[in-house]
């Protein structure tokens, strides 16, 4: 399957420049696990709590904590009322592990390689910035092929 980047106003936005009105992008890993192998987030039935935070964030009503990979909910801004979620579990779920992200860089590079010359320069710039923020150098052989 050919890689593509979807955009609501067109079939793809490859090569498109950022402009006002383009939706914000949020990354959620519902499947992160604790060192004991338990899921950090309580489950699919509770995913709407994160979606609520996203909407509130877009409306300027929810707080976030800046991390090397972007903003994550501040613990107080995520609705966890009624959940059996200890504060340390919430903290673990919201933690950004730079080592995990350094490992993820290779997968992102593989996906970018599928896009070839259609990869927007802005995405390359973002990945380079991510690598800098998590303290990793991108593999020269792959990086060189992408520019």
Secondary structure, DSSP 8 states (H G I E B T S, - for coil): ------BTTBS--TT----TT--------TT-B-TTS-BSS--GGGHHHHHHHHHHHHTT-S-EEEETTEEEE-GGGS--TT----HHHHHHHH---HHHHHHHHHHHHHHHHHHGGGS-HHHHHHHHHHHHHTT----HHHHHHH-
